[in-house]
């Protein structure tokens, strides 16, 4: 901004540029609906990720293999491993994982 001021022969800091996009009422309404839908989708995605991570942890603690978990959740076994590793790094330091008590069928 200071460079622009100097090029125009003005004192640095003496120029203010404001950009605005003028929309009509219908466009404002559509924009608000799109933003609300996007926020709803982001919240749903976060809830889905949390539920999936919980399911991965629970299923593996029950003794299911990564491949079996992936099959049940519609994920690759590699993605299941990534989710499991992320869950392990997010676990509080004083928390210990549950022992596997289930048997694989």
Biotite code that builds the C-alpha atoms (Angstrom):
import biotite.structure as struc

atoms = struc.array([
    struc.Atom([0.000, 0.000, 0.000], chain_id="A", res_id=1, res_name="UNK", atom_name="CA", element="C"),
    struc.Atom([2.858, 2.373, 0.834], chain_id="A", res_id=2, res_name="UNK", atom_name="CA", element="C"),
    struc.Atom([4.422, 1.689, -2.559], chain_id="A", res_id=3, res_name="UNK", atom_name="CA", element="C"),
    struc.Atom([1.143, 2.621, -4.268], chain_id="A", res_id=4, res_name="UNK", atom_name="CA", element="C"),
    struc.Atom([0.988, 5.823, -2.216], chain_id="A", res_id=5, res_name="UNK", atom_name="CA", element="C"),
    struc.Atom([4.502, 6.798, -3.322], chain_id="A", res_id=6, res_name="UNK", atom_name="CA", element="C"),
    struc.Atom([3.734, 6.011, -6.969], chain_id="A", res_id=7, res_name="UNK", atom_name="CA", element="C"),
    struc.Atom([0.699, 8.275, -6.817], chain_id="A", res_id=8, res_name="UNK", atom_name="CA", element="C"),
    struc.Atom([2.680, 11.009, -5.070], chain_id="A", res_id=9, res_name="UNK", atom_name="CA", element="C"),
    struc.Atom([0.794, 10.619, -1.793], chain_id="A", res_id=10, res_name="UNK", atom_name="CA", element="C"),
    struc.Atom([2.056, 10.174, 1.738], chain_id="A", res_id=11, res_name="UNK", atom_name="CA", element="C"),
    struc.Atom([2.472, 6.528, 2.813], chain_id="A", res_id=12, res_name="UNK", atom_name="CA", element="C"),
    struc.Atom([-0.611, 5.389, 4.674], chain_id="A", res_id=13, res_name="UNK", atom_name="CA", element="C"),
    struc.Atom([-2.777, 8.144, 3.200], chain_id="A", res_id=14, res_name="UNK", atom_name="CA", element="C"),
    struc.Atom([-4.591, 5.863, 0.734], chain_id="A", res_id=15, res_name="UNK", atom_name="CA", element="C"),
    struc.Atom([-7.284, 3.407, 1.743], chain_id="A", res_id=16, res_name="UNK", atom_name="CA", element="C"),
    struc.Atom([-8.658, 0.871, -0.691], chain_id="A", res_id=17, res_name="UNK", atom_name="CA", element="C"),
    struc.Atom([-11.956, -0.797, 0.018], chain_id="A", res_id=18, res_name="UNK", atom_name="CA", element="C"),
    struc.Atom([-13.294, -3.602, -2.098], chain_id="A", res_id=19, res_name="UNK", atom_name="CA", element="C"),
    struc.Atom([-16.953, -4.494, -2.006], chain_id="A", res_id=20, res_name="UNK", atom_name="CA", element="C"),
    struc.Atom([-19.089, -6.757, -4.109], chain_id="A", res_id=21, res_name="UNK", atom_name="CA", element="C"),
    struc.Atom([-22.591, -5.431, -4.492], chain_id="A", res_id=22, res_name="UNK", atom_name="CA", element="C"),
    struc.Atom([-25.186, -8.194, -4.765], chain_id="A", res_id=23, res_name="UNK", atom_name="CA", element="C"),
    struc.Atom([-28.885, -8.007, -5.264], chain_id="A", res_id=24, res_name="UNK", atom_name="CA", element="C"),
    struc.Atom([-31.308, -9.356, -2.637], chain_id="A", res_id=25, res_name="UNK", atom_name="CA", element="C"),
    struc.Atom([-31.845, -12.662, -4.494], chain_id="A", res_id=26, res_name="UNK", atom_name="CA", element="C"),
    struc.Atom([-28.096, -13.266, -4.771], chain_id="A", res_id=27, res_name="UNK", atom_name="CA", element="C"),
    struc.Atom([-27.586, -12.389, -1.083], chain_id="A", res_id=28, res_name="UNK", atom_name="CA", element="C"),
    struc.Atom([-30.260, -14.927, -0.141], chain_id="A", res_id=29, res_name="UNK", atom_name="CA", element="C"),
    struc.Atom([-28.710, -17.604, -2.370], chain_id="A", res_id=30, res_name="UNK", atom_name="CA", element="C"),
    struc.Atom([-25.255, -16.867, -0.971], chain_id="A", res_id=31, res_name="UNK", atom_name="CA", element="C"),
    struc.Atom([-26.519, -17.159, 2.611], chain_id="A", res_id=32, res_name="UNK", atom_name="CA", element="C"),
    struc.Atom([-28.183, -20.500, 1.800], chain_id="A", res_id=33, res_name="UNK", atom_name="CA", element="C"),
    struc.Atom([-24.991, -21.798, 0.164], chain_id="A", res_id=34, res_name="UNK", atom_name="CA", element="C"),
    struc.Atom([-22.879, -20.773, 3.167], chain_id="A", res_id=35, res_name="UNK", atom_name="CA", element="C"),
    struc.Atom([-25.330, -22.409, 5.584], chain_id="A", res_id=36, res_name="UNK", atom_name="CA", element="C"),
    struc.Atom([-25.349, -25.619, 3.534], chain_id="A", res_id=37, res_name="UNK", atom_name="CA", element="C"),
    struc.Atom([-21.547, -25.641, 3.429], chain_id="A", res_id=38, res_name="UNK", atom_name="CA", element="C"),
    struc.Atom([-21.326, -25.189, 7.203], chain_id="A", res_id=39, res_name="UNK", atom_name="CA", element="C"),
    struc.Atom([-23.817, -28.017, 7.700], chain_id="A", res_id=40, res_name="UNK", atom_name="CA", element="C"),
    struc.Atom([-21.775, -30.260, 5.407], chain_id="A", res_id=41, res_name="UNK", atom_name="CA", element="C"),
    struc.Atom([-18.541, -29.433, 7.253], chain_id="A", res_id=42, res_name="UNK", atom_name="CA", element="C"),
    struc.Atom([-20.154, -30.229, 10.601], chain_id="A", res_id=43, res_name="UNK", atom_name="CA", element="C"),
    struc.Atom([-21.518, -33.519, 9.227], chain_id="A", res_id=44, res_name="UNK", atom_name="CA", element="C"),
    struc.Atom([-18.091, -34.433, 7.831], chain_id="A", res_id=45, res_name="UNK", atom_name="CA", element="C"),
    struc.Atom([-16.459, -33.783, 11.207], chain_id="A", res_id=46, res_name="UNK", atom_name="CA", element="C"),
    struc.Atom([-19.092, -35.905, 12.965], chain_id="A", res_id=47, res_name="UNK", atom_name="CA", element="C"),
    struc.Atom([-18.602, -38.678, 10.399], chain_id="A", res_id=48, res_name="UNK", atom_name="CA", element="C"),
    struc.Atom([-14.837, -38.649, 10.889], chain_id="A", res_id=49, res_name="UNK", atom_name="CA", element="C"),
    struc.Atom([-15.197, -38.825, 14.666], chain_id="A", res_id=50, res_name="UNK", atom_name="CA", element="C"),
    struc.Atom([-17.704, -41.682, 14.454], chain_id="A", res_id=51, res_name="UNK", atom_name="CA", element="C"),
    struc.Atom([-15.483, -43.566, 12.016], chain_id="A", res_id=52, res_name="UNK", atom_name="CA", element="C"),
    struc.Atom([-12.443, -43.148, 14.261], chain_id="A", res_id=53, res_name="UNK", atom_name="CA", element="C"),
    struc.Atom([-14.437, -44.403, 17.247], chain_id="A", res_id=54, res_name="UNK", atom_name="CA", element="C"),
    struc.Atom([-15.650, -47.391, 15.250], chain_id="A", res_id=55, res_name="UNK", atom_name="CA", element="C"),
    struc.Atom([-12.116, -48.235, 14.087], chain_id="A", res_id=56, res_name="UNK", atom_name="CA", element="C"),
    struc.Atom([-10.788, -48.125, 17.638], chain_id="A", res_id=57, res_name="UNK", atom_name="CA", element="C"),
    struc.Atom([-13.678, -50.186, 19.004], chain_id="A", res_id=58, res_name="UNK", atom_name="CA", element="C"),
    struc.Atom([-13.545, -52.793, 16.231], chain_id="A", res_id=59, res_name="UNK", atom_name="CA", element="C"),
    struc.Atom([-9.788, -53.282, 16.493], chain_id="A", res_id=60, res_name="UNK", atom_name="CA", element="C"),
    struc.Atom([-10.031, -53.504, 20.276], chain_id="A", res_id=61, res_name="UNK", atom_name="CA", element="C"),
    struc.Atom([-12.574, -56.292, 19.732], chain_id="A", res_id=62, res_name="UNK", atom_name="CA", element="C"),
    struc.Atom([-9.925, -58.136, 17.750], chain_id="A", res_id=63, res_name="UNK", atom_name="CA", element="C"),
    struc.Atom([-10.961, -57.462, 14.165], chain_id="A", res_id=64, res_name="UNK", atom_name="CA", element="C"),
    struc.Atom([-8.204, -57.139, 11.600], chain_id="A", res_id=65, res_name="UNK", atom_name="CA", element="C"),
    struc.Atom([-7.588, -53.915, 9.723], chain_id="A", res_id=66, res_name="UNK", atom_name="CA", element="C"),
    struc.Atom([-8.956, -55.550, 6.575], chain_id="A", res_id=67, res_name="UNK", atom_name="CA", element="C"),
    struc.Atom([-12.131, -56.647, 8.355], chain_id="A", res_id=68, res_name="UNK", atom_name="CA", element="C"),
    struc.Atom([-12.617, -53.169, 9.800], chain_id="A", res_id=69, res_name="UNK", atom_name="CA", element="C"),
    struc.Atom([-12.089, -51.677, 6.377], chain_id="A", res_id=70, res_name="UNK", atom_name="CA", element="C"),
    struc.Atom([-14.610, -54.049, 4.849], chain_id="A", res_id=71, res_name="UNK", atom_name="CA", element="C"),
    struc.Atom([-17.236, -53.188, 7.459], chain_id="A", res_id=72, res_name="UNK", atom_name="CA", element="C"),
    struc.Atom([-16.648, -49.439, 7.178], chain_id="A", res_id=73, res_name="UNK", atom_name="CA", element="C"),
    struc.Atom([-16.144, -49.280, 3.416], chain_id="A", res_id=74, res_name="UNK", atom_name="CA", element="C"),
    struc.Atom([-12.516, -48.204, 3.765], chain_id="A", res_id=75, res_name="UNK", atom_name="CA", element="C"),
    struc.Atom([-9.196, -49.626, 2.683], chain_id="A", res_id=76, res_name="UNK", atom_name="CA", element="C"),
    struc.Atom([-7.134, -51.378, 5.342], chain_id="A", res_id=77, res_name="UNK", atom_name="CA", element="C"),
    struc.Atom([-4.485, -48.703, 4.778], chain_id="A", res_id=78, res_name="UNK", atom_name="CA", element="C"),
    struc.Atom([-6.958, -45.965, 5.638], chain_id="A", res_id=79, res_name="UNK", atom_name="CA", element="C"),
    struc.Atom([-8.044, -47.908, 8.723], chain_id="A", res_id=80, res_name="UNK", atom_name="CA", element="C"),
    struc.Atom([-4.383, -48.038, 9.818], chain_id="A", res_id=81, res_name="UNK", atom_name="CA", element="C"),
    struc.Atom([-4.050, -44.261, 9.322], chain_id="A", res_id=82, res_name="UNK", atom_name="CA", element="C"),
    struc.Atom([-7.163, -43.613, 11.403], chain_id="A", res_id=83, res_name="UNK", atom_name="CA", element="C"),
    struc.Atom([-5.955, -45.983, 14.114], chain_id="A", res_id=84, res_name="UNK", atom_name="CA", element="C"),
    struc.Atom([-2.518, -44.351, 14.239], chain_id="A", res_id=85, res_name="UNK", atom_name="CA", element="C"),
    struc.Atom([-4.086, -40.881, 14.424], chain_id="A", res_id=86, res_name="UNK", atom_name="CA", element="C"),
    struc.Atom([-6.347, -42.027, 17.244], chain_id="A", res_id=87, res_name="UNK", atom_name="CA", element="C"),
    struc.Atom([-3.327, -43.406, 19.112], chain_id="A", res_id=88, res_name="UNK", atom_name="CA", element="C"),
    struc.Atom([-1.421, -40.116, 18.843], chain_id="A", res_id=89, res_name="UNK", atom_name="CA", element="C"),
    struc.Atom([-4.483, -38.148, 20.010], chain_id="A", res_id=90, res_name="UNK", atom_name="CA", element="C"),
    struc.Atom([-4.972, -40.370, 23.068], chain_id="A", res_id=91, res_name="UNK", atom_name="CA", element="C"),
    struc.Atom([-4.042, -38.652, 26.353], chain_id="A", res_id=92, res_name="UNK", atom_name="CA", element="C"),
    struc.Atom([-0.570, -39.587, 27.623], chain_id="A", res_id=93, res_name="UNK", atom_name="CA", element="C"),
    struc.Atom([-1.873, -41.245, 30.808], chain_id="A", res_id=94, res_name="UNK", atom_name="CA", element="C"),
    struc.Atom([-4.453, -43.295, 28.923], chain_id="A", res_id=95, res_name="UNK", atom_name="CA", element="C"),
    struc.Atom([-3.727, -46.888, 28.047], chain_id="A", res_id=96, res_name="UNK", atom_name="CA", element="C"),
    struc.Atom([-5.472, -48.771, 25.263], chain_id="A", res_id=97, res_name="UNK", atom_name="CA", element="C"),
    struc.Atom([-7.966, -51.475, 26.198], chain_id="A", res_id=98, res_name="UNK", atom_name="CA", element="C"),
    struc.Atom([-6.885, -55.066, 25.890], chain_id="A", res_id=99, res_name="UNK", atom_name="CA", element="C"),
    struc.Atom([-8.367, -57.009, 23.036], chain_id="A", res_id=100, res_name="UNK", atom_name="CA", element="C"),
    struc.Atom([-11.056, -59.243, 24.466], chain_id="A", res_id=101, res_name="UNK", atom_name="CA", element="C"),
    struc.Atom([-12.980, -60.342, 21.390], chain_id="A", res_id=102, res_name="UNK", atom_name="CA", element="C"),
    struc.Atom([-12.169, -63.115, 19.005], chain_id="A", res_id=103, res_name="UNK", atom_name="CA", element="C"),
    struc.Atom([-12.087, -62.848, 15.279], chain_id="A", res_id=104, res_name="UNK", atom_name="CA", element="C"),
    struc.Atom([-14.898, -64.656, 13.515], chain_id="A", res_id=105, res_name="UNK", atom_name="CA", element="C"),
])
